[in-house]
């Protein structure tokens, strides 16, 4: 399970900034080797998310991704595949009611339950298996 990132309070951030401003300057030989910049924090809206988030990731909204819901798997011979027809039953390696795997570009990212929505099937996600950082890495992968 992914580790939960701890967040600093506004008071802790302010104390860190004050401490770094009042600290003794680095020796002259280190000043030229290291460039230090003051951190600027993005304002959060009422929901606690960055208001500019949709603008910063807007360029990836139309990137196609393959989403697969795996009900189960089995191994068949060519003969068995050729014998499949209407009304055939293919036995899978999972029992009825077990969660299905949700893959994003071939990588397992979540599990969920099969639901029926009108005449279609869907998956209600019950468990997310990757962290936000891992999802960002997935979205940047070729």
C-alpha positions as CSV (number, residue, x, y, z in Angstrom):
1,X,0.0,0.0,0.0
2,X,1.4,3.4,-0.9
3,X,2.8,5.5,1.9
4,X,0.8,8.6,2.9
5,X,2.8,11.8,2.4
6,X,2.9,14.0,5.5
7,X,2.2,17.7,4.9
8,X,3.8,20.7,6.7
9,X,1.5,23.2,8.4
10,X,1.6,26.8,7.4
11,X,3.4,27.6,10.7
12,X,6.1,25.0,10.1
13,X,6.7,26.3,6.6
14,X,6.9,29.8,7.9
15,X,9.4,28.7,10.6
16,X,11.6,27.0,8.1
17,X,11.6,30.0,5.8
18,X,12.5,32.3,8.7
19,X,15.3,30.0,9.9
20,X,16.8,29.8,6.4
21,X,16.7,33.6,6.1
22,X,18.4,34.2,9.5
23,X,21.1,31.5,9.0
24,X,24.7,32.5,8.5
25,X,25.6,32.9,4.9
26,X,27.6,30.0,3.3
27,X,31.4,30.4,2.9
28,X,32.3,32.2,-0.3
29,X,33.6,29.1,-2.1
30,X,30.2,27.4,-1.7
31,X,28.1,30.4,-2.7
32,X,29.2,30.3,-6.3
33,X,28.7,26.5,-6.5
34,X,25.1,26.5,-5.2
35,X,22.2,28.6,-6.3
36,X,19.6,29.0,-3.6
37,X,16.1,30.3,-4.5
38,X,13.2,31.1,-2.2
39,X,10.3,28.6,-2.5
40,X,7.0,29.9,-3.8
41,X,3.9,28.0,-2.8
42,X,0.8,27.7,-5.0
43,X,-2.4,28.9,-3.3
44,X,-5.0,26.2,-2.7
45,X,-8.7,26.6,-3.4
46,X,-11.4,25.6,-0.9
47,X,-11.3,22.0,-2.0
48,X,-7.6,21.8,-1.2
49,X,-6.4,21.3,-4.7
50,X,-4.3,23.6,-7.0
51,X,-6.5,25.9,-9.0
52,X,-4.1,25.8,-11.9
53,X,-4.0,22.0,-11.9
54,X,-6.3,21.6,-14.9
55,X,-4.2,24.2,-16.8
56,X,-0.9,22.4,-16.0
57,X,-2.0,19.0,-17.3
58,X,-4.4,20.1,-20.0
59,X,-2.0,19.0,-22.7
60,X,-2.4,15.3,-21.7
61,X,-6.2,15.2,-21.6
62,X,-6.4,13.8,-25.2
63,X,-3.6,11.2,-24.8
64,X,-5.1,7.8,-25.5
65,X,-4.6,5.1,-22.9
66,X,-5.6,1.4,-22.9
67,X,-7.8,0.5,-20.0
68,X,-8.5,-3.3,-19.5
69,X,-10.8,-5.0,-17.0
70,X,-9.6,-8.6,-16.4
71,X,-12.3,-10.9,-15.2
72,X,-9.9,-13.9,-15.2
73,X,-7.6,-15.8,-17.5
74,X,-7.3,-19.4,-18.8
75,X,-5.1,-21.4,-21.1
76,X,-6.6,-23.1,-24.2
77,X,-5.2,-25.1,-27.0
78,X,-5.8,-23.9,-30.6
79,X,-8.3,-26.8,-31.0
80,X,-10.2,-25.6,-27.9
81,X,-10.3,-22.0,-29.3
82,X,-11.5,-23.2,-32.7
83,X,-14.3,-25.2,-30.9
84,X,-15.7,-22.0,-29.2
85,X,-19.0,-20.9,-30.5
86,X,-22.3,-19.3,-29.4
87,X,-23.3,-20.8,-26.0
88,X,-19.8,-22.1,-25.2
89,X,-18.6,-21.6,-21.7
90,X,-14.9,-20.7,-21.0
91,X,-13.9,-21.4,-17.5
92,X,-11.7,-18.7,-15.9
93,X,-9.2,-18.9,-13.0
94,X,-11.4,-16.7,-10.7
95,X,-14.6,-17.4,-8.8
96,X,-17.8,-15.5,-9.2
97,X,-17.8,-12.3,-7.1
98,X,-14.0,-11.9,-6.9
99,X,-12.7,-8.4,-7.8
100,X,-11.6,-7.8,-11.3
101,X,-8.2,-6.3,-12.1
102,X,-8.1,-2.9,-13.8
103,X,-5.0,-2.4,-16.0
104,X,-3.8,1.0,-17.4
105,X,-1.5,0.6,-20.4
106,X,-0.8,-3.0,-19.2
107,X,0.0,-2.1,-15.6
108,X,-2.3,-3.2,-12.7
109,X,-3.5,0.0,-11.1
110,X,-6.8,-0.9,-9.4
111,X,-9.3,-3.6,-8.5
112,X,-13.1,-3.4,-8.5
113,X,-16.5,-5.1,-8.7
114,X,-18.4,-5.7,-11.9
115,X,-21.6,-3.6,-12.1
116,X,-24.4,-3.4,-14.7
117,X,-25.3,0.0,-16.0
118,X,-28.3,-0.2,-18.3
119,X,-27.3,-2.7,-20.9
120,X,-23.6,-2.3,-20.3
121,X,-21.1,-3.7,-17.8
122,X,-18.8,-1.4,-15.8
123,X,-16.3,-1.7,-12.9
124,X,-16.8,0.0,-9.6
125,X,-13.3,0.7,-8.3
126,X,-12.9,-0.6,-4.7
127,X,-9.1,-0.5,-4.3
128,X,-6.4,1.7,-5.9
129,X,-3.0,0.0,-6.0
130,X,-0.7,2.9,-7.1
131,X,0.2,6.2,-5.6
132,X,-0.3,9.6,-7.3
133,X,3.5,9.7,-8.1
134,X,3.3,6.3,-9.8
135,X,0.2,7.5,-11.8
136,X,2.2,10.5,-12.9
137,X,5.0,8.3,-14.0
138,X,2.5,6.1,-16.0
139,X,1.1,9.1,-17.8
140,X,4.6,10.2,-18.8
141,X,5.7,6.8,-20.0
142,X,6.0,6.4,-23.9
